[in-house]
Amino acid sequence: MGNIAVHEFISLDGVIEDPRWTADYPFDPRMGQAIAGIMGASGALLLGRRTYEMFAPAWSGRTADQDPGAPFMNESTKYVVSGTLSSGDWSNSEILGPYSAETIRALKTRVDGNLYVSGSGKLVQAMLADGLVDELHLFVFPVVLGSGQRLFADGNGPVKLSLGGCEAYDSGVVHLTYAPAA
């Protein structure tokens, strides 16, 4: 049975929406190694519809020479939670239908390795509420955005977590790893 490992770029005030603002910070190679470690332990991707629709054109044309994550992103099975998509044109895509905690639980039992989730804010919020997230990797950027979709929206909670690790980068970004609190 695989775990669900979520990776989010997040501001100090909790915003995860449209992380183009991360371009203002140099990408530390150690951060790349951390993300590669999350991907490397994963056997498939689990994405919400909007993230899937952003990732498909961005990743489908990339090669390993352009980005070391491209083989994982393009060759792995991509499970997409969507009530509106009926098919996906990015290689190895499977549409799961609308969000269902039972469907996600069943998926965890049949995938070898972890299920890697990047972005997919609404999906992650639902899975956190249903206790389905096993690893939460927050890459916290030292910026307050003031508005945008937050990972932990008002009214969603409580979600109790246990710190599993912390790593700071020269850019000021901090990688916090959490697991469900015992």
Steps between C-alpha positions, in 0.01 A plus 500: 500500500637838399489825686379833370789747492396861436744769385391864514670833443343727761537859618538598865130587508403161358433587134556217252316643200692558177855473636661717230610722790761235585705615199623794711707252705803310372441127469737328741637167371429348843132589453513318167649198676221508760232510231678225305499289816122539534451412132748211518300329774184532293346263251237733356360852507167602649374834374195721504356612169637856495854392588479221243390750234796728590756219526409311180615767253788611725650153550399292198762659274785501752788257485738374767766730355274799566378388842600190699138462619364467146524118474304455823240760405451366147540124541319444831130432521307817574178452696275803461217589734240679291127507463525678163779327305411177323846435355852634517740547212823498704662156482393242761209704636202345675198705604365387839182707495386742771677501836422200716697410811417133437643517146823656630529237777457223243757662272755506784471121531563430132792735421856384560682782676356830606249713319666836430281810516622844395275803512139378474387723788133400520588131473762534774256687725245219461759229562631680810146525635451126436834402656642367174827698484793303641781749424457875462807672353464877527761715328434827684614812313583815701226714354156614614265523203191628679249321279449183301393144562636381832582141580324524834187700424274645769265235630722206399644336804631418735770290337761387750845428363835383630826654376716241329776721365619850427759630256586864424643620169716803424208661314306520827267217398437241772394141428273372775395136499190400695312178565164449671531543878481174690 
